[in-house]
């Protein structure tokens, strides 16, 4: 077996506790789960899941294009904070 080393990371205590509970339910400890993640990342040559930003979602991009078109034609749309938050949850 290769030489083992200790690695220190910082994270929110609550997140770590939630992760430990979930990993324990899978029959592994936190360290094993991190090792699984790292090994899979190396095997695939990338992070083994999709990372995305909702800003670039298809729906948001359509809304932005519509807003730009309205701005260019002089149609200004005023929305309340509640309306904006509702749009975010669509």
C-alpha positions in Angstrom: 0.0 0.0 0.0 1.2 3.5 -0.8 2.3 5.8 2.0 -0.6 7.6 3.7 -0.6 11.2 4.7 -3.0 13.4 6.7 -4.8 16.1 4.8 -6.6 19.0 6.6 -9.6 20.7 5.1 -11.9 23.4 6.5 -15.7 23.2 6.2 -18.8 24.2 8.1 -19.3 21.9 11.1 -23.0 21.2 10.2 -22.1 20.2 6.7 -19.4 17.8 7.9 -21.8 16.2 10.4 -24.5 15.8 7.8 -22.0 14.2 5.4 -20.6 11.9 8.1 -24.2 10.7 8.9 -24.9 10.0 5.2 -21.6 8.3 4.6 -22.0 6.2 7.7 -25.4 5.1 6.3 -23.5 3.9 3.2 -21.1 1.9 5.5 -18.1 4.2 5.1 -16.5 6.9 7.1 -15.8 10.5 6.0 -12.2 9.7 5.0 -13.2 6.8 2.9 -15.8 8.9 1.1 -13.3 11.6 0.3 -10.9 8.9 -1.0 -13.6 7.5 -3.2 -14.3 11.0 -4.6 -10.6 11.7 -5.3 -10.0 8.3 -6.9 -13.1 8.6 -9.1 -12.0 12.1 -10.1 -8.6 10.8 -11.1 -10.0 7.8 -12.9 -12.3 10.1 -15.0 -10.0 13.0 -15.3 -12.7 15.3 -14.1 -15.0 16.0 -11.2 -17.4 13.0 -11.3 -20.6 15.0 -11.3 -22.0 18.1 -13.1 -21.4 21.5 -11.7 -23.5 24.3 -13.0 -24.6 27.8 -12.4 -28.3 28.5 -12.7 -27.4 31.9 -14.3 -26.5 30.0 -17.4 -29.6 27.8 -17.4 -31.7 27.8 -20.6 -34.7 29.5 -18.9 -32.6 32.3 -17.4 -30.8 32.9 -20.6 -34.2 33.2 -22.4 -35.4 35.7 -19.8 -32.2 37.8 -20.1 -32.6 37.9 -23.9 -36.2 39.0 -23.6 -35.2 41.7 -21.1 -32.4 42.9 -23.4 -34.9 43.0 -26.4 -37.4 45.0 -24.3 -34.7 47.4 -23.2 -33.6 48.0 -26.8 -37.1 48.8 -27.9 -37.5 51.2 -25.0 -39.9 49.0 -23.1 -38.8 49.1 -19.5 -40.4 46.5 -17.2 -40.5 47.3 -13.5 -40.8 44.4 -11.1 -41.1 44.2 -7.4 -38.7 42.2 -5.3 -41.4 39.6 -4.7 -41.9 39.2 -8.5 -38.2 38.8 -9.0 -38.0 36.2 -6.3 -40.9 34.3 -7.8 -39.2 34.3 -11.2 -36.0 32.9 -9.6 -38.0 30.0 -8.3 -39.6 29.2 -11.7 
